[in-house]
Amino acid sequence: MELNLPKQINILGYAGEVLAVIFEILTANKYSGEVQIFRNEKEKRAKAPFERDIPYKEYMFYQLKAKPSDNNFLFCSSKSDTKKFIFNFYQDLWDIKQIGFINLMHPSSSVASSVQIKTGLFLGSLTKIGSYSTIGFGVNIHSNCSIGHHSIINDFCTIQPGVNTAGRVEIGEGSTIGIGSTLFYNVKIGKNTIIGGGSVVTGDIPDNCVAYGNPCKVIKQNYIPTIENYTFDKTD
Ligand SMILES: CC(C)(COP(=O)(O)OP(=O)(O)OC[C@H]1O[C@@H](n2cnc3c(N)ncnc32)[C@H](O)[C@@H]1OP(=O)(O)O)[C@@H](O)C(=O)NCCC(=O)NCCS
C-alpha cells in the first residue's frame, strides 16, 4: 500500500522497537520530509537498530511552547495505557486532537477497502485487516497479524506480533493482545484487559483483567496498569 505521507511527522513517545519500525516504514516509502520526536528525560530508547537515512530532530516535550503547526502526530509506544497517557498529556499541553494524528502502515501490509479506520493507526509488516472491520483511534497492530472480517478494535488497543483473529471479534478500548495469540470467531474482549502471549481465546473475557492460556482463562481481576517512564513534570 502506497502511503501519502505529510511533509512533517511529529512522533510522541520514544519506544525503541516501535521507533525502529517507524523508520523502516518511512525508508520503505522513501520519505523525504521532516521527522520530530518529542519525549521526556525518563524515556530511554532501546538500542534497536534503525534506519538513519532519514534525518530527525529530538526535543524534550517542554522545549516547544506551542504544538507543531503541522500536527501529523504519531504515537511511539506499544503500550495501550502509555498511548492513552501520552494523548491526555499532549491534549492538556498543546490541545492536540485525534484528527491531528496520521496512520502509518508498512507497505507489505494490506487493509480491505471496506475497513473503517479512525486515526493514529500503526500497522507493522505483513499484516492483514479483513473486510468490514473497524479500527479505533491510536491502535497498534504489529507485524504478521491477521484480523478477521467484521472485527472491531477499539481506541488505544495494541495487538502484538503474530496474532490471528477469526471474524466478528471485538476488542475493548485500551486492551492488549499478547504475541501469537489466537482469538476464535465472535469472541469479545473487555476494556483495559491483557491477553497473555500464546493464548487461545475461545470465549469472552471481561474488562480490566489479565488472562492467558489455552483455553484462555482470567488469571488476575481488577487489573490496573502502571505507567512507567511517564511522570512528566511540566517545567514552564
Ligand atoms: C500475561 C502477562 C502480561 C503476565 O505477566 P506477569 O503478570 O508479569 O506474569 P509472570 O511473568 O510473573 O508469570 C507468572 C506465571 O504465569 C505464567 N505465564 C505468564 N504469561 C503466560 C502466558 N502468556 N501463557 C501461559 N503462562 C503464562 C508464567 O510462566 C508464570 O508461571 P509460574 O508461576 O509457574 O512460573 C505476560 O506474561 C504476557 O504474556 N505478556 C505479553 C507479552 C507480549 O505479547 N509481548 C510482545 C513482545 S513483541
The ligand as an ORCA input file, in Angstrom:
! r2SCAN-3c Opt
* xyz 0 1
  C       0.277    -12.220     30.622
  C       1.465    -11.429     31.090
  C       1.141     -9.922     30.946
  C       1.672    -11.776     32.545
  O       2.752    -11.086     33.052
  P       3.121    -11.255     34.623
  O       1.923    -10.981     35.470
  O       4.341    -10.414     34.848
  O       3.417    -12.797     34.757
  P       4.760    -13.533     35.199
  O       5.805    -13.345     34.149
  O       5.074    -13.108     36.609
  O       4.328    -15.062     35.191
  C       3.531    -15.637     36.202
  C       3.252    -17.089     35.842
  O       2.349    -17.123     34.719
  C       2.939    -17.842     33.627
  N       2.618    -17.096     32.409
  C       2.836    -15.802     32.158
  N       2.361    -15.452     30.956
  C       1.847    -16.583     30.417
  C       1.244    -16.862     29.172
  N       1.057    -15.901     28.265
  N       0.811    -18.120     28.956
  C       0.996    -19.090     29.884
  N       1.573    -18.886     31.096
  C       2.000    -17.642     31.343
  C       4.449    -17.817     33.901
  O       5.076    -18.910     33.296
  C       4.485    -17.885     35.421
  O       4.272    -19.207     35.804
  P       4.932    -19.819     37.149
  O       4.356    -19.014     38.284
  O       4.500    -21.241     37.128
  O       6.400    -19.622     36.998
  C       2.729    -11.706     30.253
  O       3.333    -12.928     30.621
  C       2.473    -11.760     28.743
  O       2.118    -12.778     28.173
  N       2.637    -10.591     28.076
  C       2.517    -10.447     26.655
  C       3.895    -10.474     26.017
  C       3.904     -9.925     24.608
  O       2.986    -10.038     23.838
  N       4.990     -9.288     24.271
  C       5.140     -8.681     22.975
  C       6.573     -8.614     22.593
  S       6.753     -8.024     20.954
*
